Structure formats: C-alpha cells, structure tokens
Amino acid sequence: MQPALTNQLNNAFTLFLSLLVEAIPFLLLGVLFSGLLLGFIDDRKLIARIPRNPLLGALAGSLIGFLFPVCECGNVPVARRLLMQGVPAPVAIGFLLAAPTINPVVIWATWTAFRDQPEIVVLRVVFSLVTATIIGWVFSAQKDLRPLLQPSVARAIPLPKPELSEKELLKAETPSLLQSGTFMLGMPGGTVPIESLLQDNWKPLQTGQTAKSSKPSSMFHRVSKERLRLLLDTMVQELRELGGVLVIGSAIAAIIQVGTPRELILNLGQGPVSSILAMLLLAALVSICSTVDAFFALSFAATFTSGSLLAFLVFGPMFDLKGIGLMLSIFRGRAIIYLMVLAAQLTFLMTLAVNLYLG
C-alpha cells in the first residue's frame, strides 16, 4: 500500500511540474502583452474603434486572439488588462474564451494533429468562435460588470460613461481609462498613480489633483526609459499575483488527474451523449495547454466519437482547473459558474449535432 501511495505522489508531482513548465512560458507571454497594452496602446483610441453593437463587439473580441497568440494561461492577464482599460465586457469575455483557440499557433498545432480529419480543425475554430461570441453577447445584458468581478479588478474599472464618438472621446478632458490601481510611494508631493507616470511629461500630483494626459497623435504612446521601468515593475507584480494562482490550480489539477480512475472515463466514450460528457469532464481535469491538446485528443480518435473529440478541444481551452484558478483573479465564483455552464451547454449542443449528423 505504501509503495502504491508513493507512486501516486510521484506521478502527481511529475504532472504538477509538467503543467507548470508547459504553462509558465504562455503566462509570461500573456503578462508581456498585458504590459504592452498598459504602456503603449492609447486606450481611448482602442475603445473608440471597438464596435458599439454588443454582438459585433463580442465577435471582435473573439477574433483579437488571432493577434495575441496566447493559450489559456496567457489570455487571463490580457483579458484582465482589457477590462481595467474600460473595454466593454462582451469584448473582454469574447477574447478570454476564444483566444486560447482562435490563434495561429493552436490552429497550426490542430492541423498538424488532425491532418487526415480537416473537419475537426475547421469545426474547432467555428465552435470556439460561436461559443465565445454568444457568451460575450449574453454578458452584455449586465450593464455594470463590477458586481461579478473581484474587488481589486472592480475598483480599477472606470465608471460607465455616456457613449461618445471617437472624436469626442479623444477630446474628453478626463483621466485616461488606463488604470492599474497601483500607486508609487515616496514621490515629491505624495502618492502618484502609476498610470500618470506612464506619460512622458509626468509631474508629481499634489493632493486633490487628477492626472491629465497629453493627447497622443496615434494609438501608440512614445517610449521613455521611465515608462519602460514602470512597465517592468507592473509586469513583475502581475506575474507574481497570477503565478501564485497558477501554482495552486496546477497542483489541484495534478492531484485530481492522478486520483481519478482513467478507465471510468474511458468506459463512457462509446455513446453519442456519454462520450461528449466524458470528454468535457476529461478536458477540465487534465488541464492540457491548448497548444498541445490536439495531440492528446488524437490518442482517443480510435475509440471516441468525432463530436466528443471536438468537445475536448473546444471546452478544455476555455475551462480547466488551472484556468479556473487564474480566472478567479478576475471574476467572482458565481460569474465563473455562469460562464462555465453556458460554455458547456453550447459545446454539448454543437458537438452532439456532429455526432448525430456526421457520425
């Protein structure tokens, strides 16, 4: 009994390390993109160019992932930064759910694994895009998303403002929507918001003053040594915060994966319904990075239905144990349950149609 327990602990530790080694590079990539959004993108121009229609906004957010090739670890810090910049909820949620799949790295990896089944590649992209867009659109009904967010994120989100045209938005004499919620101490004149320091011509603020940013001529800010240093400090802080959550989520995923009898899940994979449910569960438990999950799914291709393989490939990158742990840095628990239930239902219905009509 003792050797068996030791064996399981060794396996769990090995899986834990493999999850971390696999996920940390993409978390670093996500934090890097988050920092770039903070320091080099004019948030007012970015927000002004986003479609005002909630459905089109959710679709645009889902497609942004193609420009930010991050997996389900790297998408969380970017989505959090988008929310903190005042980007509408449908856009941020569409990006959060679609980015792990709708990006060139994952599409290429899926094509490499399922070259003989191109329909799997196409349907994975289509189903992921449809699911993320619909869920983002549904959340547009929540006019103020802050009750569903963690307090630290909710405090950083700017208050809802009347919709303005791009020209009016750029002329507005209000502080930039780009807020990190971080204050630099020990500056002359008191504390200074970090976002005000990201301006090249920043000056320490006196008590009661607000930061007024200069009007940039393009979407991209100019680079300065001070801004680069502050961006580095911000990214280190964000990496520390999200990295701790990632470690906990990876540990839970490793323990459950080792403790769950694999045969129990595999025995459910024969029917059109049970196979989908089994792969949805497996996707959440195994917590494989979206850049390599296609090769894992390929090992089940001989015994599982095409719909169940798609369920694994669509739902897994959106919601697995370590990803849920990271999402808790943005959303409250009930919001994650809403997102997960909607994603599971939509994935189940679409993949069941594949099993029933495509065989």
N, C-alpha and C positions, 0 to 999 in steps of 0.2 A: 504493500500500500504506500509506504514511504517513497520508494523509487518512482512509483507512478505519479505521486504528487509532485515530486521534484522535477520529473519530466514535464509535467504540465506547466509548472512555474517557469522552467527554462524556455518552453515554447512561447508562453505568454510574454516573457521578457524579450525574446527574439522578435516577435511580432510587434511589440511596442517600439523597439528600436527601428525596425524596418519602416513602420508608419512614420516615425519622426524623420528618418533620413529621407524618405520619399516626399514628405510634406514641407519640410523646412525651406528648401530652395524656392518653392512656389509661394510660401508665406513671405519670404524675403522679397520676391518679385512683386507681390501684392502691396507690401508696405512701401516699396520703392515707387510704384505707380501712385499710391496714396499721397506720398510726399510730393511727387511731381504735380498732382492735381492741386495740392495745397499752395505750392510756391510759384508755379509757372503758368497756371491757367487762370485767366481772368474769369472768375465765376459769374460775373454779371453777363458777359457775352455768351458764356456757355449756356446759362439758364435761359437767356433770351432766344437762343436758337433751337431750343427743345420744343417739339410740337405741343401746342396747348391742349389738344384733344387727348383725354386720358388713354384711350386705346392706342392711338398713334404714339403717344409718349412711352407707353409700356413696350410697344414694338421697337421703338428707337432704343430704349434701354437694353432690350434683349439683344439687339444687334451690335451694341457698343462692345460686347465681349469679343467680337472679331478683331477689334483694335487693341484689346488688352488680353493677351494670351495667358490667362491665369487659371488655375484649377480651383477646386472647392475650398482650398486653404487661402489662396491669394485673393479670391474675389471678395472676402469679407471686409478686409480693411479698405479696399477701394469703394465698396458699397457704403460703408460707414462714412467715408470721407464725402461721398456724393450727398448723402443725407445732411451732413454737417455743413455743406456748402449751399444748402437750400434747394437742392434738386428735388422735383416732385417725387412723391412716394412711388407712383407707378414706374417711373424711370429707374429708380434705385432698386426696387424689388425685381423688375424685369432683368436688370443686369445681374443682381445677386443670384438669381435662379438659372439664368441662361449662360452666363459667362463660362462656367466650367465645361460646357459642351460646345457652345457656339464660338469656337475659336480655332484657328488654323492648325494648331498643334494637335488638338484632340481629334479633329476631323481627319487629319492625316494618319494618326495612330489607328483610328477605327477603320479607315480604308485599308491600311496595311494588314489588319487582323481579319477583316471580312471581305477581302478582295473578291472571293467567289460568291459573295452574297451582297451585291451592291445595294439591294433594297434595305438592308439593315443600316447602312451608312446614311442613306437618304432619309429614312423614317426616323432615325435617331435625331437628326438635325431638325426635321419638321416637328416631331412631337415635343422636343425640348423647347423650340421656339413658340409653339402654340401654348404649351403649359405655362411658360414664364409670362407670356403676353396676357393671357387670360387672368392669371393670378394678380399681376400688376394692375390690370384694369379693374378687377374686383376691389382691390385695396384703395382705388381712387375714391370709392364711396366714403372712406374715412377722411374727412376733410382735414383733421388735425391728427397726425400720426403719433404725436408725442405720448399719449397715454399708453401706447403699445411698445414704447421704447424704454431702454434702460435710462435711469435719471441722468447719467453723465452725458449720454448722447442727446437726450431730450433738451437739456439745458443749452447745448451748443447750437441747436437748430434755430434759425431766425424765426421770429413770429410771422404768421401769414400776413402777406401784404396784398393790396389790390393788384390785379394783373396790369402790367404796363407793357407798352410796345418796347422794342429793342432800343429805339432812340430815347424814349422816356426813362427806361431802366438805366441807361448809361449816364444820363444827366442827373439822376437822382442824387441829392446831397445826403445820402445815408451811408453809414459804415458798410464796408464790404460784407457780403454774406459769408465770406470765408472766415470761419471762426474755429479755432482749435480748442477753446476752453482752457488754454494754458496761459499762465501769467509768469513773466520773468521778474524775479525779485531783486532788490538791491540796486535798482536803477535810480539815477537822479530824478527826483520828483515823485517817487513812489513806484507802485507796480505798473507794469506795462503789458497789455495784451500782446501775445506773440504775433497775432495777425497784423498788428500795426507795425511791428518790426520788419515784416516782410516787404514793406515799401522801401525803396532805395533812399528816400528822403525822410526817413522816420525821425521823430523827435520825442523825447520822453513826455508822457502826458501828465498834466497836473490833475489834482483831484477834481472830479466833476467834468473833465474834458472827455470828448469822444474822438475816436480815430477817424480822420478824413483822408481817404486815399486819393492819390492823384488819378487823373483819368487816362488810362493807358490807351494807346492808339490801336492796339491789336489785342487779340485774345491772350497773347503770351506776355508775361512780365519780363523786364530786363533782369539779368543775372548780376548779383553782387556777392562779395565774399561773406558779408553779414547774413544775407539770406541763405546761402549755402550752409553756413554753420548752424543756423536756426533750424533749417530743414533736417539736417543730420540729427540734431537733438530731438526733434519731433519724431523722426522715424525710429530712433533708438527707443524712445518712450513707448511708441505704439507697438514695436516688436516685442518689448518686454511684457506688455499687457496681454497681447494676443498669444505670445509664445507660451505663457503660463497656462492659458486656457487650452491650447493645443496639446500640451503635455498631459493634462488631465483627461481630455477627450480620447487621446490615443491610448492611454492606459486602460480606460473603460472598454474601448473597442477591442483591445487585445485580450482582456480577461473574458469578455463575453464570447469572442470568437473561439477561444480555446475551450471554454466551458460548455458551449452548445454542441450537442451531437450532430455532426455534419450529415449523418445518414438520415436523421429525422427530416431534415430539409430536402434532401435529395429524393426521398421516397414520395414527396408531394409533387414532383415535377412531371407527372405523366398527363394530367388532365389540363384542358384549356384554361380553367379557372385556378385550380390549385397550383399549377406551375407558375402562374403570374404572382400569386400571393407569396409563394416560396421565394421567388427571386426578388420581390420587393423587400421581404424580410432579410434575405441574404445581403442585398445591396446596403441596407442600413447597418448590418452587423459587421460586415467585412471591412468597410471603410477604405476601399481602394481608391487611389488617386485617379481622376478622370483621364489622365494622360496614358494610363496603362490598364484601365479596367476592361478595355475591349479584348485584350489578350486573356484576361481571367475569364470573361464571358465565353470566349471561343472554346475553352476547355469543356463547357457544358453544351456545346452546339449539337453534339450527337444524341444527347438524352433529353434536352429541354426544347420546348416549342420556340418558334421564332418570336412570338409575342412576349414570352417570358424573358428571353434574352434582351429584347428592347426595353422591357420594364426595368431590368437591372441597369441598362445603360442610360436610361432617361432619369429614373428616380434616384439612383445612387449618387450621382454628382450633385444633386440638389440637397439631399438629406441623408447623411450618415452620422455616426456617433461623434466623430471628431468635428465634422462640420456643424452639427447642432451645438456642440460646445463653443465653437467660435461665434455662432450666431447669437449666443447668449450675451456676447459683449455688445450687441446692438439692440436686440428685442427682448421683451419680457417673455416668460414662459408661454403664456396663453397665445401670444402672437405667433410663436413658432409652431404651436399646435395647429392654429388656423392654417398657416402656410403648408405644413406637412400634410394635413388631411386633404386640403384642396389638391395638392400635387399628387398625392396617392390616388385620389379618385379619378382625376383626369388621366393619369398614366394608366390606371387599370382599365378604364373605358376604351381608350385608344388601342392599347395592346390586346385587349380582348377581341376587338374588331379584327385585328390582324390574325389572331388565332382562328376566328370563326370564318373569315372570308378568304384568307390567304393560305390557311392550313399550317 
